[in-house]
Amino acid sequence: MPGSDDTVVVEGEQVSGYEPEPDDWEDGREAVTWDIALGSLALCVKLHRDFLAPLSPVYANGFLNLACHSVSYEDLEVSQRDILSALDFNIGSITPQSFIDELWLALPTLRKATEPLKDGWESAKHEIWDRLFDALLEPDFLEFPVSLLTASALLDGLIIALARYYKGEADMKKRSFQQRPWCRCRAISLSTPDQPVKPVSWQVYICEAMNAAKDVVLDVLDVLQIRDVSEINDCGGSEFGC
């Protein structure tokens, strides 16, 4: 037999005098709104703030204390995942390391160019990542695609690594000549008071490195479909001027 208007059936039992509580819906909606707001703020800070020196990291408690209701760490993490899912954001997006690995495998010219280096490819990668980390401090680095930033850092890093190698080899040959055991005479000095011998400029080694890396430059531009070297210079690539 159907009950009156103020009677509902709950799991087979009739409960009289039940009235809906609209405040519960409002409280739930407010809680969800706060969760989304905190999740959005946390994502924004992670992307734009707390990895840049001298700013300090913002920990989870800093966000949880902002809410007007009790929010757990798990709730904060779930809200961030929901936001990323709703925006169809792929958290495993392409990184510079992905491009670096693919270029190393795809370009024989790059592998050949790093053969003379003492630690080979590792020496070049150290220089490359130094330039990528420097790019993070630039206010406009987000304006450039990851592929262009990686190409700029890779070419600059390779040239600097080669230039350091060439300078080291030249200095070693110079010391070796001056310390030959069978030569008891003084090393002949080519300098005179009127015409002193100038030390070899760093730019000389840079130009030598650029000449050794010219095929790598062409291959990187071709593989990453970069139209002109000027695009690399625009995003922070060095103009060595040889």
Buried (B, 14 or more C-beta within 10 A) or exposed (E): EEEEEEEBEEEEEEEEEEEEEEEEEEEEEEBEEBBBBBBEBBBEBEEEEBEEEEEEEBEBEEBBEEBEEEBEEEBBEEBBEBBBEEEEEEEEEEEBEBBBEBBBEEBEBBBEBBEBBEEEBEBBBEBBBBBBEEBEEEEEBEEBBBBBBBBBBBBBBBBBBBBBBBBEEBEEEEEEEEEEEEEEEEEEEEEEEEEEEEEEEEEBBBBBBBEBBEBBBEBBBEBBEBEEBEBBEEBBBBEBEE
